[in-house]
Amino acid sequence: MPIVNIKIAKGRSIEQKKKLVKDITDVVVKDLDLRPEWVTVLIDEYDRENWASGGELHSEKYGLDSAKKELNNT
């Protein structure tokens, strides 16, 4: 029974997360020849002030509302 753990910044809609877990489950089922109910997907969401890359907090690098900006641009 595989467990897939996804780590993302907060700000995604429930619709986006539903599509993400469905798509991931479908790929795992197909590639590992499993039943869908055997696949677990966990989503860990992080505030941008608790996430850094390149030595800089994402809240400072991208702004606290950058996920909302990304969503509005799609």
One Martini backbone bead per residue (centre of mass of N, CA, C, O) as a GRO file, in nm:
protein
   74
    1MET     BB    1   0.082   0.046   0.031
    2PRO     BB    2   0.103   0.342  -0.087
    3ILE     BB    3   0.270   0.654   0.002
    4VAL     BB    4   0.199   0.990  -0.084
    5ASN     BB    5   0.398   1.290  -0.048
    6ILE     BB    6   0.293   1.629  -0.045
    7LYS     BB    7   0.461   1.949  -0.081
    8ILE     BB    8   0.305   2.267  -0.012
    9ALA     BB    9   0.188   2.563  -0.048
   10LYS     BB   10  -0.030   2.760   0.051
   11GLY     BB   11  -0.343   2.826  -0.163
   12ARG     BB   12  -0.495   2.598  -0.264
   13SER     BB   13  -0.752   2.453  -0.392
   14ILE     BB   14  -0.969   2.196  -0.364
   15GLU     BB   15  -0.977   2.132  -0.667
   16GLN     BB   16  -0.672   2.098  -0.704
   17LYS     BB   17  -0.637   1.870  -0.493
   18LYS     BB   18  -0.833   1.666  -0.617
   19LYS     BB   19  -0.682   1.638  -0.885
   20LEU     BB   20  -0.409   1.554  -0.775
   21VAL     BB   21  -0.498   1.288  -0.626
   22LYS     BB   22  -0.621   1.154  -0.873
   23ASP     BB   23  -0.372   1.154  -1.059
   24ILE     BB   24  -0.180   1.004  -0.870
   25THR     BB   25  -0.350   0.752  -0.831
   26ASP     BB   26  -0.366   0.666  -1.128
   27VAL     BB   27  -0.060   0.621  -1.168
   28VAL     BB   28  -0.013   0.413  -0.944
   29VAL     BB   29  -0.213   0.206  -1.043
   30LYS     BB   30  -0.087   0.162  -1.321
   31ASP     BB   31   0.225   0.115  -1.246
   32LEU     BB   32   0.149  -0.103  -0.986
   33ASP     BB   33  -0.109  -0.266  -0.999
   34LEU     BB   34  -0.359  -0.131  -0.831
   35ARG     BB   35  -0.578  -0.031  -0.604
   36PRO     BB   36  -0.705   0.269  -0.516
   37GLU     BB   37  -0.756   0.199  -0.200
   38TRP     BB   38  -0.428   0.156  -0.159
   39VAL     BB   39  -0.396   0.464  -0.199
   40THR     BB   40  -0.202   0.722  -0.045
   41VAL     BB   41  -0.256   1.080   0.003
   42LEU     BB   42  -0.047   1.343   0.114
   43ILE     BB   43  -0.094   1.684   0.235
   44ASP     BB   44   0.147   1.933   0.284
   45GLU     BB   45   0.115   2.252   0.432
   46TYR     BB   46   0.283   2.574   0.390
   47ASP     BB   47   0.400   2.842   0.502
   48ARG     BB   48   0.607   3.083   0.367
   49GLU     BB   49   0.754   3.139   0.653
   50ASN     BB   50   0.829   2.798   0.650
   51TRP     BB   51   0.988   2.857   0.371
   52ALA     BB   52   1.295   2.777   0.195
   53SER     BB   53   1.528   2.916  -0.054
   54GLY     BB   54   1.842   3.020  -0.089
   55GLY     BB   55   1.822   3.156   0.211
   56GLU     BB   56   1.504   3.230   0.166
   57LEU     BB   57   1.211   3.330   0.237
   58HIS     BB   58   0.913   3.312   0.069
   59SER     BB   59   0.775   3.562   0.195
   60GLU     BB   60   1.012   3.749   0.079
   61LYS     BB   61   1.052   3.647  -0.216
   62TYR     BB   62   0.712   3.629  -0.293
   63GLY     BB   63   0.515   3.649  -0.077
   64LEU     BB   64   0.225   3.569   0.093
   65ASP     BB   65   0.030   3.592  -0.191
   66SER     BB   66   0.148   3.415  -0.435
   67ALA     BB   67  -0.068   3.195  -0.476
   68LYS     BB   68  -0.292   3.387  -0.562
   69LYS     BB   69  -0.144   3.495  -0.810
   70GLU     BB   70  -0.116   3.223  -0.952
   71LEU     BB   71  -0.423   3.162  -0.969
   72ASN     BB   72  -0.492   3.426  -1.140
   73ASN     BB   73  -0.287   3.334  -1.391
   74THR     BB   74  -0.460   3.057  -1.486
   0.00000   0.00000   0.00000
